Amino acid sequence: MALDKIDKLFANWRIGVMLCVVFVALVSPWKDPFSLLLVQVPLVVLYFVAVGLRAVALRLLKGKDRRYAYMAWAWFLLLLVALAVLVLPR
């Protein structure tokens, strides 16, 4: 069941990228396209890294306790947010 969710996240990558674009446009103090692109690209890369690591964690834990996979996903999300805070200007 959880692998189906990962497949959906990979299949609906356009929605994830669009959410990154909207988030950067709302949070960033710059409004020119080049600066927004410089901030958006790391967020999109982090999105794909987080989804990929989640897929790897689920495949490694296949048949084992799923709580560890969900805990790993929570850590990946925390890492994603922390890196986004570091990437965005202060």
C-alpha positions as CSV (number, residue, x, y, z in Angstrom):
1,M,0.0,0.0,0.0
2,A,2.8,2.5,0.9
3,L,4.6,1.7,-2.3
4,D,1.5,2.7,-4.2
5,K,1.7,6.1,-2.6
6,I,5.3,6.4,-3.7
7,D,4.3,5.5,-7.2
8,K,1.6,8.2,-7.1
9,L,4.2,10.8,-5.8
10,F,6.4,9.9,-8.7
11,A,3.5,9.9,-11.2
12,N,2.2,13.3,-10.0
13,W,5.6,15.0,-9.9
14,R,4.2,17.9,-11.8
15,I,1.9,18.8,-8.9
16,G,4.9,18.6,-6.5
17,V,6.9,20.9,-8.7
18,M,4.0,23.3,-9.0
19,L,3.6,23.4,-5.2
20,C,7.3,24.2,-4.9
21,V,6.9,27.1,-7.4
22,V,3.9,28.5,-5.6
23,F,5.7,28.1,-2.2
24,V,8.8,29.9,-3.5
25,A,6.7,32.7,-5.1
26,L,4.8,33.3,-1.9
27,V,7.8,33.2,0.5
28,S,10.6,34.7,-1.5
29,P,11.2,38.5,-1.2
30,W,12.4,38.5,-4.8
31,K,9.9,38.6,-7.7
32,D,12.1,38.3,-10.7
33,P,12.0,35.0,-12.5
34,F,15.8,34.2,-12.3
35,S,15.9,34.6,-8.5
36,L,12.8,32.5,-8.1
37,L,14.3,29.8,-10.3
38,L,17.5,29.8,-8.2
39,V,15.5,29.1,-5.1
40,Q,13.0,26.8,-6.7
41,V,15.5,24.3,-8.3
42,P,17.0,23.2,-4.9
43,L,13.5,22.6,-3.5
44,V,12.5,20.5,-6.5
45,V,15.7,18.5,-6.2
46,L,15.0,18.0,-2.5
47,Y,11.4,16.8,-3.4
48,F,12.7,14.1,-5.7
49,V,15.5,13.1,-3.2
50,A,12.9,12.8,-0.4
51,V,10.5,10.7,-2.5
52,G,13.4,8.6,-3.8
53,L,14.7,8.0,-0.3
54,R,11.3,7.1,0.9
55,A,10.9,4.5,-1.9
56,V,14.3,3.0,-1.0
57,A,13.4,2.9,2.7
58,L,10.1,1.1,1.9
59,R,11.8,-1.4,-0.4
60,L,14.5,-2.1,2.2
61,L,11.9,-2.6,5.0
62,K,9.6,-4.7,2.9
63,G,8.1,-7.3,5.1
64,K,9.5,-5.7,8.2
65,D,7.7,-3.3,10.6
66,R,6.3,-0.3,8.7
67,R,6.8,2.0,11.6
68,Y,10.4,2.4,10.7
69,A,9.5,3.4,7.2
70,Y,7.1,6.1,8.5
71,M,9.7,7.3,10.9
72,A,12.2,7.5,8.1
73,W,9.7,9.5,6.0
74,A,9.2,11.9,8.9
75,W,13.0,12.4,9.1
76,F,13.2,13.0,5.4
77,L,10.4,15.6,5.6
78,L,12.2,17.3,8.5
79,L,15.4,17.3,6.4
80,L,13.5,18.7,3.5
81,V,12.1,21.6,5.6
82,A,15.5,22.3,7.2
83,L,17.2,22.5,3.9
84,A,14.5,24.6,2.4
85,V,14.9,27.1,5.3
86,L,18.7,27.1,4.6
87,V,18.1,27.7,0.9
88,L,15.6,30.5,1.2
89,P,16.9,34.0,1.9
90,R,16.6,35.5,5.3
